[in-house]
């Protein structure tokens, strides 16, 4: 888990000499910024490496720095690095071949944090020529192993991001998403989204045909409804990390290529039709009442944590069995277009008001656990 980091702002110091008081005003504090973010992927003896580096304008107030890295926004974990002469570097070994990774740099101390935009890179295929090995430098620490995908995505995610320094806008990695947000909440028209402006937003509705990531949405803690649909198979999202959006109640993200989610505990309605999800890890999102996951790649659908579930639509997937015996509040069960589904398990005495299913599907009654 990433240690929280913040940047302290300078204050005026009141000086006193004899009976005369003089006010000494220090030079205006300027928050550090990232000058450059680089990466270099290379191989040595069939082992794949990446060296990440970041350059700062200054180290004012910086007590800790490092990188968040993962295969997508839902699997990112923190790796610290030492700052030397405004530059910090990290070398990571044992990367999986032919895999896309994403990362961003962070720096700060105990009140605020600056970070870079999300950057992506891909390791070569086995046998494919990679960049030549580069020598270690004094600023490069010992090589840590590549981050692994957590069993429960989101376990390594910060529960709430630290704000940037006052007067600094939040980072939104996708240019089209940022343009949309500026039109939504940039009240002073300065081209930046400050935390105070982000807090005023309660609803986001954006077409994702030209949006590859919603990175930056974690600063919008007041959002209750998020609609990020693509048009038919044109949405570009591949992952959604929303665990910091603690007010989110309704999520609609149809027609994208999303494979993984991290969902907040506040979520009540979840619509993710026509994505590429193979399985769900519900984490703290156990209060979902309406779920529509029609047209994904689900080989298993574990609904046991969703005891508040009232409506379920889950056709056009690949699982053979479905157990709804723990979902005693279920009122609608839509199993239309489920060619692989063979058996549905329900609790003995369970009453589901509306079931849409083919006659060939076998319903079996089981005793509650």
N, C-alpha and C positions, 0 to 999 in steps of 0.2 A: 504494500500500500504506500502510495506516495506521501511523504511527510509534507504537511502544509507549509507553504512558504509565503512571506509577505514583505513588502517594501515600506519602510517607515518614511513619513514625510517630515521635513525639517520644521522647526518652530522658532519663533522669535525668542531671543534670550535677553532678559532685562538685566543690565549691568548697573552697579551702584558704586560711586567713588565719593567718599565723604558725604556731603549734603547734596551733591549733584548726581542726578540720575541720567544716564545716557542709554539710549536704546541702540543696540548693535544689531543690524539686520544682515544675516549671512547672505551669501550669494544665492540667487534663486535656484531652488532644487529642480533638477531636470532628471526625470526618470530614465533609466537605461532603455535602449531599444536594440533590437537585433539588426545588425548590419548585413549579416550573411548566414545562410544555412546551407551546409554542404553534406553530401554523402558520397561514399565510394564503395562499390560492391566489387569484391575480388575473390579469388580462390587460391588455395595453397594445399597441395597434396589432397585434392578432392574434398577439401573442407571449404565451405563458403563463409565469407566474412563480410561485414559492413563496418565502415568507420563513419561515424556521425560527428559533425563539428558545427559549432555555432560561434559567431563573433558578436560581441556587444559593443555599443558605443562607450560604455563605462561600466564600472562595477559598483557604482554608488548604491549602497544599501543591500547589495547582493550577498547573502550568506549561504545560499545553496543554489545549485543549478543541476540540470540533468535533462533527460529525454524520456518522454512517454512513447512507447513503441509496441506495436502488435500487428496482427495480420489484418485487422480492421478496427473501427472505433470501439467495438464492444469487447475486444480482447487486450486492450492496451495496459501495460504495466510500466512502472517508473524505474529508471536506472539513473543513479546519481553520477555526477562527474565533477572533477575539480576544475575551478576556474583559475587560469593562469594568464596574465597579461591580456585580459578581456576576451579570452578564447577558451572554450572548453570542448573536449573531444572524448569520444567513447568508441571503443572497438568491440564488436560483438561477434562471437564465433558460433559455429555449428548451426548456421541458418539452413532451413530446408530448401532444397533446390526447386526451381520453377514455382516460386511462391511470391505473392504480392504482400508487401509490408507497408505500414504507414507509421509516421512518427511526427512529433513536434518537440521543440526545445522549450524549456521553462527556466526561469531564474527569478529569485526574489528572497524575501525572508519572512517576517512574522505578521504582516498585515495584508500585503498585496502580492501579486504575481504578474509577471509579463510572460508571454508565450508567443511562439511563432505559429504561422499557419500550418495546416496539415500537409505533409509531403509524402509522396508514395514512391516506392521503388520495387523492382522485381528481381529476384535472384535468377541466374541462368538455369537452363535445363541441364540435366546431367550430360557431360561431354561437350556442352557448348562453351565456347571461349569466353572467359570472364576477364575483367580488367586484371592486369598483373598485380602481384602483391606489392604493397607499399611498406616501407620500413616504419617501425614504431618511432615515436618521437617522445621526448620527455613529458609532454602534456597528455600522452595517451596512457590511461591506466591499464591495469591488468585486464585481460579479455574475459568478460562474462559470457556465459552461454546465452543463446537466443532465448527470448521469452517464450514460454509455453502457453498454449490456450488453456485458460482455467476451466475446471469442471463446470462451474457456474459462472458464465460470462457476467461481468459487472462486479465480481468480487474484488478486482484490483482497481476499479474505477473510483475516483474521488466522489463522495456523496454529494458534495457541493463545491463548485470551483471557486477559487479565491478571486476577488475582483482585481482588475488592473488598477494601477495608481490613478489618483484623481486627475481628471482631464485627459486620460488615455482611453480610447475606445476599446471595446471588447473585440476579440479576434473572431472573425467569421471567414472560414477558409474558402468557401465557394463564392466566386465573384457575383454570380447571378442571385444567389441567396442573399448576399450582403446588399445588393441593390434593392431587392424586395424589402428587406428589413429597414433600410434607410428610409424608404418611402412610407413605411409603416410607423416608425417611431422616432425619427431624427427631428425632434421638435425644434431645436435651435439651428438646424440646417448647417451644421459645421462639418458634415461628411463623416462623423464618427457616431458610434452608438455607445453612450455612456450607461453605466449600470442603472442609474436613475431612469433613463429612458427605456431600457430593456424591461424594467419592472412594471411598466405601464401596460405591457402587451398581455392580453388574455387569450387571444385567438390568432393562429397562423394558418393560412390557406395558400399553398403554393403548388403550382404544377412542377413536377420534377423531371420533365423531358430534357431540360438542360441544367439540371442540378445534380452533382455527383455526391455531395455530402451535406448534411445539416450540422456539421461541426460548428459550434458557436451557439447552438440552441440551448446549451446547458446554462447559459447566463440568463435565460428568459424564464425565471422561476415562477412567474405568475400565469403562464400559459395553461389554460384549461382544456382547450380543444386544438388539436393539430391535424390538419388535413394536408397530406403531401402525396397525392395521387399522381401517377403518370397517365398519359393517354395510353391506349392499348399497346402494351409491351414497349413503350418508349421511355418510361421512367428510368432514371439512372442510379437510384439509390441501391447500395449493396448491404448496408448495415445501419442500424439505428441504436444509438446509446442515449437513453432518455432517463436514466436513473436519477439525474440531478433535477429533473422537472417534477418536483414533488406536488405540484397542483394539477398535473395533467389527468384528466378524467376520460377524454375521448380521443382515440387515435385512429386515423384512417390513412392507409398508405398503400392503396391498391395499385396494381400494374407497375411494379418495380422489379428489381432483381435481388431483393433482400434475402440474405441467408441467415442472419442472426440479429437478435434484439436484446437489449437490456431495458426492462420496463420498470416504471415506478410503482410503488405500492398503492398509489392513489387511483390507478387506472380502473375504469368501470366498463368501458366499451372499446373493443379492439377489432378493427376491420383490416385484414391484410390479404385480400383476395389477389390471386395471380401474382405470387412472388416465387421464390425458390427455397423456401424453408423446408429442411428435412426433419427437424425436431425442435421443440420448444423447451427452454429452461425458464420456468416461471419466476424463480427467485422470490422476491417479496410481492410480486404482482398477483396476489391470491384473491383479490376482491372483484375480479372481472365478472360481469353479469351477462355481457353480450359478446360472443366470439364468432367471427366469420373468417375462416381460413380456407375457403374454397379455392381450389386450383393451385395448390402448392406441391411440394414433393415429400410430404410427410409419410414416413414409413412406420411411425408410431405416434400416437397422440395421447399423452398422459394428462388426464383431466382431474386426477385425484386431488390436487391442491386447490382446485377452483370450486369450493363448496357453495359459493354464492351464484354460480352460473345458472342463468335462466333461459338463454337462447343460444343455440349452437348450430352453425352451418359449416359443414366440413367435407363436402363432396369433392370429387375429382382429386383425390390423393391416392396413396399407395398402400395404406395399412389394411390388414386383413381383419383385425379385431378392434373393437372399441368398447371401453368400459366406462359407463356413466353411472355406475351404482353408488358412487359417492356424491353425485350431483343431484341431491334430493330436491332442489328448488327448480330443476329443469322443467320448462314449460313447452319449449319448441325444440325439436330435434329434426333438423333437415339433413337427410343423408342422400339427397338426389345426386345422380351421376356419380355413383360410388361402385365402379365395376369390380374392384378388388375386395371390397368389404364382404366378409362372410358371416361374422358373428358380432352381435351387440349384447353386452352384459348389462342388465339392469337389476336393481335391488328388488327383492321380493316385496310386493306391496307398493312399489314406486309408481306414482301416477304422473305421466307426461301428457299434457293436454293435446299437443299436436305433433305427430310423427309423420315425416315424409320419407318413405323408404320403399324399395322394391320388395315384392313378395318373397323373393328367393333368400333375402337376408334372414338369418336365424337369430331370434331374440331369446336369450337364456336368462332365467331368473336365478339370482344368487343371494345368499344370506348376507346381510350387512356385517362388515368386520367390526 
